[in-house]
Amino acid sequence: MQKKPLILVTNDDGITAPGIRTLIEVMNEIGDVVVLAPDSPQSGMGHAITLDSTIYCENISTDQVPQNEFRCSGTPADCVKMAVSEIMERKPDLCVSGINHGNNSSINVIYSGTMSAAIEAGIEGIPAIGFSLLDFSWNADFEPLKPVVKKIAQEVLKNGLPDGVVLNVNFPKVKEFVGVRICRQARANWVEEFDKRVNPQGKEYYWLTGKFVNLDQGEDTDVWALQNGYVSVVPVHFDLTAHHTIAELNQWDLT
């Protein structure tokens, strides 16, 4: 009998978020599941790791579920490190992160705790996928995503991923997907503003706000795909070297 794949599930919205509960359900149809996720929301943490305080990790498994579950006081990247180093008996065959409540396309991948968990798994040599739905609501409908999530995970398990590459998968908020498109990351950014206020004690404080500006009109981008009802799949690698610039910089006089 063929051994089931071992799958690590994590996220950045916290272990009780509906998105991760959906992802756990789908992964249980594919393999043996271990869940290690933050005990509270960690959105926007990027690839932060905990260095100056303690990390707690608690087994919360029950007899009612097949998966082994742990909640962790650390960041999403901490969760993957903890799972690989301390919790799992062997390296997982796949790591899936999400399903995030909100958009992680384009520049959002830089800030995303969901994707940072997937990237951390990639650093560990584990095939990894980050899943996100363009709906911030806690009551978002994840049901239509299940067949696509399962298919993408099965394809990664079947075919593997190139060394250093993970997948960033985003779902539009639509009733029915047009299809799945392999895309590049759109060139876009946030134009930030700070909402300045004063508390009852007279002390100033700020809320970060802003708007998303798409600077890319290409029809091969994740933003275009999502705007047109497609599921976007972007291969992401964590080597940030601008290789195309090395030859130019070698012409500089740096002596």
N, C-alpha and C positions, 0 to 999 in steps of 0.2 A: 504494500500500500504506500502511495506517495505521501511524503511528509508535507504537511501544510506549511505555507510560508509564515514566518514570524513578522508581525507588523506592529510598529510603534506608532501610536496616535498621540498627537499633542495639538496645542493651539495657543492663541494669545487672549481669547475672550474669557478664559477661565473654564474649569472642568465641568461646570454646570450649564454652560451655554448650549442652547438648542443645536447650534451648528456642529459642535463636536459630538453631541449625542447622536446626531444623524450619521456622522462619519464613522463613529464606532459601530453603529448598526450595519452599515454597508461593509465595513472591513471584516466583521464577524462572518459574513457570507463567503469571504475569500480565504481567511487564514486564522492563525492564533494571534490574539490581540493583547497587547500591553498598552495601557493608557498611563501617560505621565504628563500632567498638564498643570498650569498655574492654578493656585487656589483662589485667585481673584483676577479681574481683568488686567491685562498687560498690553493693551493696544498702544501702538506708536512707540514701543520700546526699542524698535530696531534690533540691532545685534548686541544689546547691552548684556553684560554678565555681572554677577554679584561678586565683588572682591572685598568689600569692607564691612560686611555683616554676615551673620550665619544664615544658612539655608536649611529649612526643614522639609522633610519628605515623609508623607504618611500614607500607609496602605489603607485604602477605604473599600476594598473589594467586599462584595456580598455574595451570598449563595444564589441570588436571583439573576445574576448576569454571568456570562461565560468569560468575560475578560478580567484580567488582573489590573486594578486601577490604583494609581497613586496621585495625590495632590501635593504640589510643591510650592514653597513660598518664593521661589526664584522666578527669573525671567523665562521666556520661551527657549532661549538658547541654553540657559541653565538646565531646563527640563531635559533637553536632548543629551547634554553632557552627563547629567545624573543617570538617565536611563541606560546609556551605553556603559558608563564606568562602574555603576553601583547596583543597578536593579536587574538588568537583563543578563541571563546566563550566557548568551551569545549575541553577536551583532545581528540586528534585525535584517531581514531581507528587503524591507521597505519601511520608510517613514512617511506618514501623511500628516499634514498640519492643516487645521481649520475645522469645519468649514467656517471661514471668517464672516462675520456680520459686517460687510462693507467692502469697498473697492480697493483692490491691491494691484490694479493695472498701472502701467506707465511708471512715473517717478515715485508712486506710492510704495513700490517695492523696496525703496531705500529705507523707509520709515517703518515698514511692516514687521511686527513681531511674528506674525504667521509665517511670512517668508523667511525670516531670520532663523526660525526653528528648522525649516526645510533646508536652508543653506548650511546650518550647523551640521545637520545629518550628512549633507553632501561632503562637507569637510572631513567627516568621519569615514567617508567611503561608502555611504549608504544611499541607494537610490531614493530620491525624495520628491514629494509633490506638495505644493501649497495650494489649497482650494479656497476660493472666496466667492461670495455672492454680493452683487451690487444692491444690497438692501441692509440698512443699518438696524432695522427693527428687530427687537428680541423675538417677535412673533413671525418672523420671515418664514415663507413657505419653502422648505428645503426638499419637499417630496419630488418635484420634477428633476432635481439634480442627481438623484440616486443612481439611475442607470448609467449616466455619463461618468460619474465619479467611479463607479465600479469598473466600467470598461477601460478608462484611462489607467487605473491602478493595475488591472490585469495585464494591460499592454506593457507597462513598465516592468512588471514582474517577469513577463515573457521575454522582452527584448533587452532589458537593462537600459542604462543611460550612459553616455560618454563620461569619462572621468572628469569630475569637477562641475558637472552640469546637473541642475535640478529644474523641475517644471513649475511655472507659475500659471495656474489655471484660474480664470475668472468667468463667472456666469452672469449674464445680463438678467435684469429683473423683468422677465417676460413669462407668459403662460406656456409658450412652446418655443424651443430653440430652433433656429434656422439650420444649424449644423455646428460643426467644430472646425475651427481654423487655427493652423499653426501660424503664429504672428511674430513680429518683432515688437519690442517695446517702443511705444510712441514717445516722441520728444515733446515733453510737456512739463509744466511746473506749477507750483502753487504761488500765487501772489498774496503774501500774508498781510494781515492787518491785526492790530491789537485793540481790543475793545477795553478802553480804560475806564475804571470805575473807582468809587471811593466807598470803603466800608463804614459801618456806623461809628467806628472809632476815628474816622478821618484819615485812615491809611489807604493809599492808592494801591490798586491791584489790577491785573490784566487777564482777559480771556483771549486766547489765540483764535483768530478767525481768518478768513481769506476765501479766494476763489481759485478754482482749477482752470488753467489756461492751456489749451491744446495748441501747440505751435507746429503740429505735424499734419499735413493734409494727405498723407499716404493712405492707400487703401489696403496696405499689408500690415497695419499696426493693430495692437490690442484695443486701443480706443475705438478705432473704426469698426472692428469686429463687434465689439460690445454694443455700440450704437446701432448696429444693424441686425441685432438679434442672434449673433453667433457666440458660442463659447470660445474664448481666446485661450490659446496654449502658447506660452512663451518660454523657450529654453533659456535659462539664466545660469551664468557661471560666476564664481566668486573671485576669479582672477581679475582684478581691476586695472591691470596694466593696459595702457593705451598703446598697444604694440605698433600701430601704424605711425606713431609719433617718434619712435626710438631713432629711426634713421635721421629724421630732421634734427632732433636734439643732439645727435652725434656730430652735427656740423657746427655747433656752437663752440666758441672758445672758452672753455671752462678751466683752462690751466692758469 
